[in-house]
């Protein structure tokens, strides 16, 4: 996992580092790292034309060190103060953006870069907010960014990813305390996913799923297939009203009456290790009452998704319903569901939004989006996992049902709830990236995820 810092956390890390190393040394290291990155982008330095935009702060100082580094290697370097930069820059082989860094607030209009010229930003593209990723002016749009010590949250959310290009984290000798936020990466799959013990059986990783309804059978099917792909050894699947559907043959159906289905579902899933509730159950009064009954009494870690999130009501109602639970609860809202519980949309700082809701209701919150944020209500460090593996192709019906099933599958395998949610979101996104860029449907994801997990396990 990669540490991710806010502006204030990075400022504190910088200040701590200065107790053992000089600012000039840090600037020299940072500028040299930028210079090496520039050489790599250019394929060499000799004879290349490089324009370096420098501000008055440390980013400008880093830029000047990089300019000297490149000049010594034969590059033709022009250094321009940010305040004096022309509206349109002259042709060059590379533009290095050292105008403003993580301390910048407000709007900045970057000079125009000639078409096709790559831009290398120092720490964060000038004009992008280091916390929210917002860029109210016209920030630099970099093809590459060299950031120091750790990712900044603004590189991962809001407009930040679109302005940052390929991000490289350079170690310049700034010690980091354990970060409050961490970015999940591919290596974490093998490092954290439990292997199946030789003595395991199907009940060792059993999962209860209550999902679907008449006309919404697909939600139950997709959720179940996601859980199977994630390694659940037994699925006890209940769908109120017992509609007819093309059910996965591996799932064991639980006969549920309608409208009173909570008690028989709870009785049928006592041997399970975890449970998923919500996809496709409906928002009618009777269905919502039964959902609340299951949430209150479920004796296992529980994933609360889709219509079950609606059943929680507002923050106070959700907090009261969840207060009596003795096992972990994971909510998986998209922005609209978040707003229904929290009373307002997440806003620009998704980390802060997920943290606030998790603390307010006492449950893990997985806030879906281009940057998925998984926040824990406890005092664990990190208390937030970030997942940036999602792709636009996931914006299609049913993919959230697959995700809830995958989280449930990882819970059933014994993973800690906070990590199970984050790892499932990462695998879900990585699986989608391996599928069709056009025409991907939710039903493609379980097989793609199972193949990915199998490859990881075989490599390990």
Residue, then its C-alpha position, 0 to 999 in steps of 0.5 A: x500500500x502506498x501512503x497518501x497525504x493531505x497538504x497539512x500532513x505533508x507540511x508536517x512531514x517536511x517540518x519533521x525532516x528539517x530537524x535532521x536534514x537541511x532545506x537545501x539538501x531536500x531541494x537538491x534531491x527533489x530537483x535532481x529527481x525531476x531532472x532524471x525524470x525529464x531525461x527519461x521523458x526526453x530520451x536524453x538531454x543533449x540538444x533538447x529544448x526545455x522550458x522551466x516555469x518557476x515560482x517563488x517557493x520551493x517548487x520554483x527552487x526544485x525547478x531551478x535545480x532541475x534546469x541546472x541538471x539538464x543544462x549540464x547534460x547539454x540541454x538548451x534550457x529556458x527558465x521563466x518566472x511564473x509571474x513573467x510567463x507569456x500567455x503562450x510558451x514557445x516551442x520546446x521538447x519539454x515544459x517543466x512546471x514548477x510554478x506552484x506546489x501543494x501550498x497553493x490555494x485559489x485559481x491559476x491560469x497556466x500558460x498555453x503549451x504548444x500542441x504535442x509538447x509533454x509537461x512534467x509537473x513538480x509535486x502537483x500540477x500548478x493550480x490543482x488543489x493538493x487536497x481536493x484535486x479541484x482546479x478552478x482556473x486553468x491548471x497545467x495539464x501534465x503528462x507526467x508528475x514527480x511527487x515527493x515522499x508520498x501521493x497527495x490526495x489531490x493527485x487522486x480525486x477531483x480533477x487531479x488525475x486528469x491533470x497529473x498524467x503518470x505519477x512517480x513518487x520520488x523518495x527524497x529522504x523525508x521520513x513518514x509516520x504511518x499515513x492515515x490514508x493508503x492507496x491499494x495497489x496490485x501487490x496487495x492482492x497476494x499480500x493480503x488475500x488468505x490462502x485456502x487451508x488444506x482442511x477447509x470445507x464449503x462451510x469454512x467460507x460460506x456466505x448468506x445473500x438476500x437479494x433480488x425480487x420479482x423483476x430484479x432477479x438479475x441483482x441476486x444472480x450478479x451478486x452471487x456470481x461476484x461472491x463465487x468469483x471472490x472465493x465464497x465456498x457456499x452461497x445461501x441465496x434468498x430472494x423474497x417471493x421466490x421468483x423464477x430465474x436463471x440462478x447460478x447452479x452453485x448457489x443453494x436457494x433459501x425459500x423465503x416468503x413475502x412479505x415476512x422473509x427476515x426470520x427464515x433468511x436469518x435461520x437459514x444462514x446461521x452457519x455462514x461466515x458473512x452476509x450481503x443484503x440489499x441489491x434488488x430487494x426494493x424500496x417498498x415499506x414491507x421490504x424495507x421493514x424486513x431489511x432493517x430486521x435482518x440488519x439489526x439481528x445479523x450475527x455475522x459481518x454484513x455488507x449493506x448495499x443498494x436498497x438496504x442503504x435506503x432502509x437505513x434512513x438518515x444518519x441518526x436512524x442509521x446510527x441507532x439501527x447499527x448501534x446494537x451490532x457486534x460484527x462489522x458493517x460495510x455500507x457501499x453507497x454511490x453519491x446519490x445513496x450517500x446523500x440520502x443518508x448523510x443529507x448532502x452530496x459528498x462534495x469535492x473532498x471524498x476522503x473527508x466525506x467518507x470519514x465523516x459518514x463512517x464516524x457518524x454511523x459507526x460503520x465502514x463506508x465504501x464510497x464508490x466513484x472514480x476514486x473509491x474511498x473506504x473509511x473505517x469508523x475506528x482509530x486504525x491507521x490507516x483509517x482510509x483505503x483508496x482505490x483508483x483502479x476503476x475504469x469508465x466501463x464500470x458505469x453500467x447496470x449491475x456492476x455494483x451488485x457484483x462488487x457487493x458479492x465480492x466484498x461478501x466473498x472476501x469477508x467469508x474468507x476471513x479478511x478484516x472487513x475494512x481491508x476486504x472492502x478495499x481489496x474487493x473494490x481494487x480487484x473489481x476495478x482491475x478486472x474491468x480494466x482487463x475486459x472490453x473497453x466498449x460493451x463491458x457488462x456486469x456479467x463479464x466481471x466475475x470471470x475476469x475477477x476469478x482469472x485475475x485472482x487465479x493468476x495472482x495466486x499462481x504467481x505467489 
